[in-house]
Amino acid sequence: MNFFSYFNRILHGHPSGSKLLVLCSLSSGGLLAYADSHSDDNKSIIEQSPKEPQKKKVVVLGTGWAGTSFLKDLDLKSYDVQVVSPRNYFAFTPLLPSVTCGTVEARSIVEPVRNIIKKRSGEIQFWEAECLKIDPANKKVICCSNVEENAARNDKFSLEYDYLVIAVGAQVNTFNTPGVFEHCHFLKEIEDAQRIRRTVIDCFEKAVLPGMTEEERKTNLHFVIVGGGPTGVEFAADLHDFVHEDLVKIYPLVKDLVKITVIQSGDHILNMFDKRISSFAEQKFQRDGIEVLTGCRVIRVSDKLINVKMKSTGEDISIPHGIVVWSTGLGTRPLLRDFMQQIGQGNRRILATDEWLRVEGCEDVYALGDCATIDQRKIMEDISSIFKAADKDDSGFLTIEEFQDVVEDIIIRYPQVELYLKSKHFSEVTDLLKDSEGNDRDAVTIEDFELALSHVDSKMKSLPATAQVAAQQGAYLSRCFNIKEKGKHDPEGPLRFRGPGRHEFRPFRYKHFVQFVALGGEQVAAELPGDRVSMGRSTQWLWYSVYARRRTTLLNAGYAVGEVKTIQDLAGVKIQETSKPAIKSDKVLHQLSDTNN
Ligand SMILES: Cc1cc2nc3c(=O)[nH]c(=O)nc-3n(C[C@H](O)[C@H](O)[C@H](O)COP(=O)(O)OP(=O)(O)OC[C@H]3O[C@@H](n4cnc5c(N)ncnc54)[C@H](O)[C@@H]3O)c2cc1C
């Protein structure tokens, strides 16, 4: 029994319990909602009871890592919160690759949104719907119900907001490669994982049919993964274990014909990780017989072939395949492309926010998680304002004492300074102001100051699109919302170098804890804080302790209400298999009450 099966058994090793009818009584929290069929634009307007007019209306789009983390600790005494998402559950994505091979059940990695709301005394309203348009000029969003596709009904409605929190994640990026949408599988959602699992089994079934040539069998059993990032690599590793531990026993005739190939455009797989992890993974894959094709770009995919161009030689190669899983990078959702056009960000690839997660060019709108990127301000853009603010006596010289007075604010406002100091092994910030021979100086001119800090911005890094970043941003933003009033009178942020006073809050700062990649065969690699890595079999226990803790939290929700033994029982949700795309009208989960009726 491998580690993942063991883990799965722990999660499900309980007798099945009685079903639970979940009653979500939204009105109990004092919020009333109704649909007004006479609304303008032929759409319903969901209005809130005027009971507590002082409360600001917050609309949250998305129930992924960022959205749910924001909701967890938001102070509901100050806000009326409405959540819109086409999925009525939160998915624990790090375990999604394991769902493709059945080592983890899909139902084990979801938490119903209703459950999350219930923990907040039901005071949050949830609409299972997709946001179709953001209208920042009128501070409203237009949504469409995801519950039932019925052309005769008008399922559109609009929600007004005082504050909008956009956490809609990203969609797959095909880089406009022909054939990808039609012939590739993606691995973003629960039902993608289930579809992949079914197709892998179908490939084996086809390969053992009578009358097949050996070549045809090999083609059916060639599993190609495009993208050597963590998702592609974890899927390849899980698939390898699934094939070699389970499927070859069921289909012994074709066991020697199976091939797994990972295609990567860069020179190495996992190239966003430490080099040690990347080469550890490549060696592990070599031992396992997983082929890694680096330095090539996919130019076309058809139902039987994938065409790649070798970067070094320019040669085109056609590779026959049974299934292609496409896992290369993230793209912006059409909803946000339209929004970006409206707010003057139309020429950007991804929605930009400032360091406080406020969308640039738009009032009272925040964006977090995979759908946005922080546009970190360069220190060189503000260098003369910083000098001016620090040079209190206006002497034209900055003394060490004057510099020390603003150092903390500089470090908080421009995180690249700290990274630069580390890279230069400087122990004191004032080391920055030493002369070219390394001697201390009592004071510096603006020119010296500019020169001293001129390389700092080279250390600016954009944050990775990970669950850790999204969750930390959600928690950060809810804290800012909770202390919004206090921030106005008693600001806690750094000095404003280009204006008076201080910023209300500290800017968002990401703290890296640990990033795992499961490489199959009980081997896990982890990137730890402080440029440390951990690799091998022992690392799986670290993996287990981090992920099991999160999963236990999910399961505990079930135990709290009695006989319920799984998340799915608790929520009354059912994962349906569907061939439709994940977002629009993707009916994955339903209320138990619906299916029971
Ligand atoms: C297979 C896989 C494995 C991963 N493994 C790891 C890992 O091990 N570690 C790690 O740190 N990260 C991992 N990630 C990355 C991580 O899942 C993402 O970074 C994270 O999900 C981003 O969170 P988010 O809230 O921004 O977006 P998501 O979690 O994608 O949530 C987006 C939400 O918005 C909703 N939505 C979409 N469109 C609309 C709309 N129009 N209106 C309203 N709502 C909408 C969606 O239904 C969803 O609820 C993995 C990702 C995948 C796909």
The ligand as an SDF file (V2000), in Angstrom:
LIG
                    3D

 53 58  0  0  0  0  0  0  0  0999 V2000
   -3.9030   20.6050   -9.9450 C   0  0  0  0  0  0  0  0  0  0  0  0
   -3.4090   21.7500   -9.1300 C   0  0  0  0  0  0  0  0  0  0  0  0
   -2.5300   21.5350   -8.0900 C   0  0  0  0  0  0  0  0  0  0  0  0
   -2.0640   22.5980   -7.3160 C   0  0  0  0  0  0  0  0  0  0  0  0
   -1.1990   22.3520   -6.2920 N   0  0  0  0  0  0  0  0  0  0  0  0
   -0.7960   23.3770   -5.5060 C   0  0  0  0  0  0  0  0  0  0  0  0
    0.0510   23.1370   -4.3940 C   0  0  0  0  0  0  0  0  0  0  0  0
    0.4380   22.0170   -4.1300 O   0  0  0  0  0  0  0  0  0  0  0  0
    0.4100   24.2050   -3.6240 N   0  0  0  0  0  0  0  0  0  0  0  0
   -0.0190   25.4650   -3.9050 C   0  0  0  0  0  0  0  0  0  0  0  0
    0.3210   26.4060   -3.1600 O   0  0  0  0  0  0  0  0  0  0  0  0
   -0.8110   25.7290   -4.9580 N   0  0  0  0  0  0  0  0  0  0  0  0
   -1.2140   24.7210   -5.7600 C   0  0  0  0  0  0  0  0  0  0  0  0
   -2.0200   24.9600   -6.8400 N   0  0  0  0  0  0  0  0  0  0  0  0
   -2.3460   26.3570   -7.1800 C   0  0  0  0  0  0  0  0  0  0  0  0
   -3.5420   26.8270   -6.3760 C   0  0  0  0  0  0  0  0  0  0  0  0
   -4.6020   25.9310   -6.4860 O   0  0  0  0  0  0  0  0  0  0  0  0
   -3.9870   28.1830   -6.8860 C   0  0  0  0  0  0  0  0  0  0  0  0
   -2.9140   29.0760   -6.8070 O   0  0  0  0  0  0  0  0  0  0  0  0
   -5.1500   28.6850   -6.0450 C   0  0  0  0  0  0  0  0  0  0  0  0
   -6.2700   27.8610   -6.2760 O   0  0  0  0  0  0  0  0  0  0  0  0
   -5.5120   30.1260   -6.3890 C   0  0  0  0  0  0  0  0  0  0  0  0
   -6.5860   30.4870   -5.5810 O   0  0  0  0  0  0  0  0  0  0  0  0
   -7.6980   31.5110   -6.1070 P   0  0  0  0  0  0  0  0  0  0  0  0
   -8.6610   31.6810   -4.9940 O   0  0  0  0  0  0  0  0  0  0  0  0
   -7.0510   32.6930   -6.6860 O   0  0  0  0  0  0  0  0  0  0  0  0
   -8.3900   30.7640   -7.3320 O   0  0  0  0  0  0  0  0  0  0  0  0
   -9.2270   29.4240   -7.3400 P   0  0  0  0  0  0  0  0  0  0  0  0
   -8.8650   28.5750   -6.1890 O   0  0  0  0  0  0  0  0  0  0  0  0
   -9.0790   28.8760   -8.7220 O   0  0  0  0  0  0  0  0  0  0  0  0
  -10.7230   29.9170   -7.1310 O   0  0  0  0  0  0  0  0  0  0  0  0
  -11.3870   30.7190   -8.0720 C   0  0  0  0  0  0  0  0  0  0  0  0
  -12.8540   30.7650   -7.6870 C   0  0  0  0  0  0  0  0  0  0  0  0
  -13.5340   31.7040   -8.5230 O   0  0  0  0  0  0  0  0  0  0  0  0
  -14.7050   31.1080   -9.0420 C   0  0  0  0  0  0  0  0  0  0  0  0
  -15.0410   31.7870  -10.2920 N   0  0  0  0  0  0  0  0  0  0  0  0
  -14.5030   31.6380  -11.5100 C   0  0  0  0  0  0  0  0  0  0  0  0
  -15.1010   32.4500  -12.3940 N   0  0  0  0  0  0  0  0  0  0  0  0
  -16.0340   33.1420  -11.7160 C   0  0  0  0  0  0  0  0  0  0  0  0
  -16.9800   34.1270  -12.0720 C   0  0  0  0  0  0  0  0  0  0  0  0
  -17.1040   34.5680  -13.3230 N   0  0  0  0  0  0  0  0  0  0  0  0
  -17.7960   34.6170  -11.1160 N   0  0  0  0  0  0  0  0  0  0  0  0
  -17.7070   34.1920   -9.8290 C   0  0  0  0  0  0  0  0  0  0  0  0
  -16.8230   33.2560   -9.4440 N   0  0  0  0  0  0  0  0  0  0  0  0
  -15.9920   32.7380  -10.3730 C   0  0  0  0  0  0  0  0  0  0  0  0
  -14.3330   29.6370   -9.1960 C   0  0  0  0  0  0  0  0  0  0  0  0
  -15.4760   28.8230   -9.2860 O   0  0  0  0  0  0  0  0  0  0  0  0
  -13.5870   29.4380   -7.8860 C   0  0  0  0  0  0  0  0  0  0  0  0
  -14.4720   29.2670   -6.8210 O   0  0  0  0  0  0  0  0  0  0  0  0
   -2.5000   23.9110   -7.6160 C   0  0  0  0  0  0  0  0  0  0  0  0
   -3.3960   24.1280   -8.6620 C   0  0  0  0  0  0  0  0  0  0  0  0
   -3.8580   23.0660   -9.4120 C   0  0  0  0  0  0  0  0  0  0  0  0
   -4.8360   23.3210  -10.5350 C   0  0  0  0  0  0  0  0  0  0  0  0
  1  2  1  0
  2  3  1  0
  2 52  2  0
  3  4  2  0
  4  5  1  0
  4 50  1  0
  5  6  2  0
  6  7  1  0
  6 13  1  0
  7  8  2  0
  7  9  1  0
  9 10  1  0
 10 11  2  0
 10 12  1  0
 12 13  2  0
 13 14  1  0
 14 15  1  0
 14 50  1  0
 15 16  1  0
 16 17  1  0
 16 18  1  0
 18 19  1  0
 18 20  1  0
 20 21  1  0
 20 22  1  0
 22 23  1  0
 23 24  1  0
 24 25  2  0
 24 26  1  0
 24 27  1  0
 27 28  1  0
 28 29  2  0
 28 30  1  0
 28 31  1  0
 31 32  1  0
 32 33  1  0
 33 34  1  0
 33 48  1  0
 34 35  1  0
 35 36  1  0
 35 46  1  0
 36 37  1  0
 36 45  1  0
 37 38  2  0
 38 39  1  0
 39 40  1  0
 39 45  2  0
 40 41  1  0
 40 42  2  0
 42 43  1  0
 43 44  2  0
 44 45  1  0
 46 47  1  0
 46 48  1  0
 48 49  1  0
 50 51  2  0
 51 52  1  0
 52 53  1  0
M  END
$$$$
